[in-house]
Amino acid sequence: MMNRKSPARVDEDVVVAALRELVEALDRRVPHVERLGEARIAREAALLRSEAVARIAELAGKQQERDAREAARSDARLTDDGGTGFTE
């Protein structure tokens, strides 16, 4: 059987990839102390990085929950009435 992702999962994968790319870019950023406003830029960059990491963790948690539900459903037995015997 082919493993196809729902559109929502694909969207989340794209978001996570973009967030990881953002975090990597912020990690590579070198502060330029000689520039006016650099302290503010550095604070905002740190806050943005923190928010991106939190969002990645949130999306990863949702993915783990979905995977656990799908695994439970795929392990459920079929009953004579055509149901799965699975209850949430």
N, C-alpha and C positions, 0 to 999 in steps of 0.2 A: 504494500500500500504506500502511496506517495504521501510524504509529509508536507502538507501545504499550510502556510500561515495565513491567518485571517488578516484582512486589511488593517485592523487595529494593531495587530502584532507587528506588521511590517512598518507601520507608522512609528510605533514605539522603538523598533530597532533603529530606524533612521534618526529619531530624536536622541537616543542613547549614543549613537555613533557621533552625531554632531556635538553633543555635550562633552564627550570624551576628547574630541578634537579641540574644543574650546579650552578645556582644562589643560591639555598639553600645551596649547599656545600660551596660555597664561603662565604656565610653569616655565616656559622658555623666555618670557618677557624679562628684560633687564631694566631695572629702574634707572632713570636719568636724573640724578639729583640736581643737576644744573638747570633743569627746565622748571619754569614757573608752573606751579600747580601739581608737581609730581607727587607730592605726599597724598593729595586727594585722589589722584589717578591710581596710585598704588593701593590705597584703602578700598577704592571702588572695585579694583581688579580682584583683590582678596575676597571681598564680599561676593562678587560674581562667581568666583571659583567655588566658594563655599556653597552657594546656592546650586550650582551645577552639580557638584558632588552629591549633595542631598537629593536632588532630583534623580540622578542616576541610581542611587540606592533605593529610592522609592519605586522606580520602574523595575529594577531588578527584583525587588520583593514581590511585586505584582506578578512578574514572570514566574517566580518560584511557586507562588500560590496556584497559578494556572496550571503549571506543570504537574503539581501534586494532585490537583483535581482531575486532570486528564488521565494521570496514571491510575488513580483510584477507579475511574470510570472504565478504563480499558481492562482492569483486572476483575471487574464485576462479572458475575455469572448471569447468563440469560435464564429467565424462568419460563415455565410453560405458557404463561399468559403473554409472552412476548416482551415483558419488561426486563429491565436489567438487574433488578434486585438491589439497585443502588439508591440510597436515600441520602439527601444532604441535610 
